Amino acid sequence: MSIAQTVYAAFIDGLRIGTYLPGDRIRAEDVAKTFDVSRTPVREALSRLQERGLLQMTATGLAVTQLDRTAVLELYAVRELMEGSAARFAAQHASPSDLFTMRQIAEAFAATPADDPARVAQLNRAFHAALYEAAHNKFLLTILDGMHDTLMLLPSTTFAVGGRQGDAVGEHLAILDAIERRDPDAAEDHARSHIRHARDTRLGMMFQY
């Protein structure tokens, strides 16, 4: 990879692990010092991040994007469509090994203590990643990867909310059961419902009126 690509990938990793948080001011000189590179590739990387919507220009300079309520609703609307499509394709194309993997992850998710929301969230991501792989559609996978970069801008995890894990256990199993029955309509419906429930939990976390 070029230096700019390396900085871009490292910044994405920083967003994923919480090194950079929504609202954080980002200065090219600071990033260059962190990665011990010149400002030119850093500016290229930051420009690409801004084009992707992960950084935004504010009154005080470049910062990690903060999503407002409208943006969260728009993001989850797209996520609902994409996750529903992934479940539909999985019901049509999942291999026995795909189904085995999803079942194993779903069971691990259900067995994880609710007082470890970080681990619950990790297994949730693994379940969805397995679902995407089971769809066997490389173009959909590319779109979902990009969408999940934007999801990193959302604070914390919905599994910090009491009862959300228990609800998600049933939602995951409904999706998986429909896929195993090779019922694409039901798989899509359950997947879209799952994302709507996640959306409502997220809105309650971020925007309490």
C-alpha positions as CSV (number, residue, x, y, z in Angstrom):
1,M,0.0,0.0,0.0
2,S,1.0,3.6,-0.5
3,I,1.7,5.7,2.6
4,A,-1.6,7.5,2.2
5,Q,-3.4,4.1,2.0
6,T,-1.6,2.9,5.1
7,V,-2.6,6.1,7.0
8,Y,-6.2,5.7,5.8
9,A,-6.4,2.1,7.0
10,A,-4.8,2.9,10.3
11,F,-7.3,5.7,10.8
12,I,-10.2,3.3,10.1
13,D,-8.7,1.0,12.7
14,G,-8.5,3.9,15.1
15,L,-12.2,4.6,14.6
16,R,-13.1,0.9,15.1
17,I,-11.3,0.7,18.5
18,G,-12.3,4.1,19.8
19,T,-8.9,6.0,19.4
20,Y,-10.8,8.6,17.4
21,L,-14.3,9.5,18.6
22,P,-17.1,11.5,17.0
23,G,-16.4,15.2,17.4
24,D,-12.6,14.8,17.9
25,R,-10.6,17.5,16.2
26,I,-8.2,16.0,13.6
27,R,-5.1,18.0,12.6
28,A,-2.9,16.9,9.7
29,E,0.2,17.8,11.6
30,D,-0.8,15.6,14.6
31,V,-1.6,12.6,12.4
32,A,1.7,13.0,10.5
33,K,3.6,13.0,13.8
34,T,1.6,10.0,15.0
35,F,2.5,7.9,11.9
36,D,5.9,9.6,11.4
37,V,5.2,10.5,7.8
38,S,5.0,13.8,5.9
39,R,1.8,15.8,5.7
40,T,1.2,15.2,2.0
41,P,0.0,11.5,2.3
42,V,-1.8,12.5,5.5
43,R,-3.8,15.2,3.6
44,E,-4.6,12.6,0.9
45,A,-5.8,10.1,3.5
46,L,-7.9,12.7,5.4
47,S,-9.4,14.0,2.1
48,R,-10.5,10.4,1.3
49,L,-12.0,10.0,4.8
50,Q,-13.8,13.3,4.3
51,E,-15.2,12.1,1.0
52,R,-16.4,8.9,2.7
53,G,-18.2,11.0,5.3
54,L,-16.1,9.9,8.2
55,L,-14.6,13.3,8.7
56,Q,-16.4,16.7,8.4
57,M,-15.3,20.3,8.3
58,T,-16.6,22.2,11.3
59,A,-16.2,25.8,12.5
60,T,-13.0,24.8,14.3
61,G,-11.5,22.6,11.6
62,L,-11.6,19.0,10.5
63,A,-13.3,16.6,13.0
64,V,-14.6,13.1,13.2
65,T,-18.2,13.2,11.9
66,Q,-21.0,13.4,14.5
67,L,-24.3,11.9,13.2
68,D,-27.5,13.7,14.0
69,R,-30.9,12.0,14.3
70,T,-31.7,12.4,10.6
71,A,-28.4,10.9,9.6
72,V,-28.9,7.9,12.0
73,L,-32.3,7.3,10.5
74,E,-30.9,7.4,7.0
75,L,-28.1,5.1,7.9
76,Y,-30.4,2.5,9.4
77,A,-32.8,2.8,6.5
78,V,-30.0,1.7,4.1
79,R,-28.8,-0.9,6.6
80,E,-32.3,-2.4,6.8
81,L,-32.4,-2.8,3.0
82,M,-28.9,-4.3,2.8
83,E,-29.3,-6.7,5.7
84,G,-32.6,-7.8,4.3
85,S,-31.0,-8.5,0.9
86,A,-28.1,-10.4,2.6
87,A,-30.6,-12.6,4.4
88,R,-32.6,-13.2,1.2
89,F,-29.5,-14.2,-0.7
90,A,-28.3,-16.4,2.2
91,A,-31.6,-18.3,2.1
92,Q,-30.9,-19.0,-1.6
93,H,-27.2,-19.6,-1.6
94,A,-25.9,-20.6,1.9
95,S,-23.8,-23.7,2.0
96,P,-23.9,-26.3,4.8
97,S,-20.7,-24.8,6.3
98,D,-22.2,-21.3,6.2
99,L,-25.2,-22.6,8.1
100,F,-23.0,-24.4,10.6
101,T,-20.9,-21.3,11.2
102,M,-24.0,-19.0,11.7
103,R,-25.5,-21.5,14.1
104,Q,-22.3,-21.8,16.2
105,I,-22.0,-18.0,16.5
106,A,-25.7,-17.6,17.3
107,E,-25.3,-20.1,20.2
108,A,-22.2,-18.3,21.5
109,F,-24.0,-15.0,21.3
110,A,-26.9,-16.4,23.3
111,A,-24.6,-17.9,25.9
112,T,-22.5,-14.7,26.5
113,P,-23.3,-13.0,29.8
114,A,-25.2,-9.7,29.4
115,D,-22.8,-7.9,31.7
116,D,-20.1,-8.2,29.0
117,P,-21.6,-5.9,26.3
118,A,-18.3,-5.6,24.4
119,R,-18.2,-9.4,23.9
120,V,-21.8,-9.5,23.0
121,A,-21.3,-6.8,20.4
122,Q,-18.3,-8.6,19.0
123,L,-20.3,-11.8,18.5
124,N,-23.1,-9.9,17.0
125,R,-20.7,-8.5,14.4
126,A,-19.4,-12.0,13.8
127,F,-23.0,-13.3,13.2
128,H,-23.7,-10.5,10.7
129,A,-20.4,-11.1,9.0
130,A,-21.2,-14.8,8.6
131,L,-24.6,-13.8,7.2
132,Y,-23.0,-11.6,4.6
133,E,-20.6,-14.4,3.6
134,A,-23.5,-16.8,3.3
135,A,-25.1,-14.4,0.8
136,H,-22.3,-15.2,-1.7
137,N,-22.6,-11.8,-3.4
138,K,-19.3,-9.9,-3.6
139,F,-20.9,-6.7,-4.7
140,L,-23.3,-6.7,-1.7
141,L,-20.4,-7.5,0.5
142,T,-18.5,-4.4,-0.7
143,I,-21.4,-2.2,0.0
144,L,-21.9,-3.6,3.5
145,D,-18.2,-3.2,4.3
146,G,-18.5,0.5,3.4
147,M,-21.7,0.9,5.4
148,H,-20.0,-0.6,8.5
149,D,-17.3,2.0,8.3
150,T,-20.0,4.6,8.8
151,L,-21.5,2.6,11.7
152,M,-18.3,3.1,13.6
153,L,-19.4,6.7,14.1
154,L,-22.2,5.5,16.4
155,P,-21.2,5.6,20.1
156,S,-21.0,2.6,22.3
157,T,-23.2,-0.5,21.6
158,T,-26.9,-1.1,21.7
159,F,-26.1,-4.1,23.8
160,A,-25.3,-1.8,26.7
161,V,-29.1,-1.4,27.0
162,G,-30.8,-3.9,29.3
163,G,-32.8,-6.5,27.5
164,R,-31.4,-5.8,24.0
165,Q,-29.3,-9.0,23.9
166,G,-32.2,-11.2,24.9
167,D,-34.3,-9.7,22.1
168,A,-31.5,-10.1,19.6
169,V,-31.1,-13.7,20.5
170,G,-34.6,-14.4,19.3
171,E,-34.2,-12.2,16.2
172,H,-31.0,-14.0,15.2
173,L,-32.6,-17.4,15.5
174,A,-35.6,-16.3,13.5
175,I,-33.3,-15.1,10.7
176,L,-31.3,-18.3,10.8
177,D,-34.3,-20.6,10.9
178,A,-35.7,-18.9,7.8
179,I,-32.4,-19.3,6.0
180,E,-32.2,-23.0,6.9
181,R,-35.7,-23.5,5.6
182,R,-34.7,-21.8,2.4
183,D,-37.4,-19.2,2.8
184,P,-36.0,-16.0,1.4
185,D,-39.1,-13.9,2.1
186,A,-39.2,-14.8,5.8
187,A,-35.4,-14.4,6.0
188,E,-35.6,-10.9,4.6
189,D,-38.5,-9.9,6.8
190,H,-36.8,-11.1,10.0
191,A,-33.6,-9.4,9.1
192,R,-35.3,-6.1,8.4
193,S,-37.2,-6.3,11.6
194,H,-34.0,-7.0,13.5
195,I,-32.4,-3.8,12.1
196,R,-35.5,-1.8,12.9
197,H,-35.3,-2.9,16.5
198,A,-31.6,-2.1,16.6
199,R,-32.5,1.4,15.2
200,D,-35.1,2.1,17.8
201,T,-32.7,1.1,20.6
202,R,-30.0,3.3,19.1
203,L,-32.3,6.3,18.8
204,G,-33.3,5.9,22.5
205,M,-29.6,5.8,23.5
206,M,-28.6,8.9,21.5
207,F,-31.6,11.1,21.4
208,Q,-33.7,11.1,24.5
209,Y,-36.4,13.8,24.5
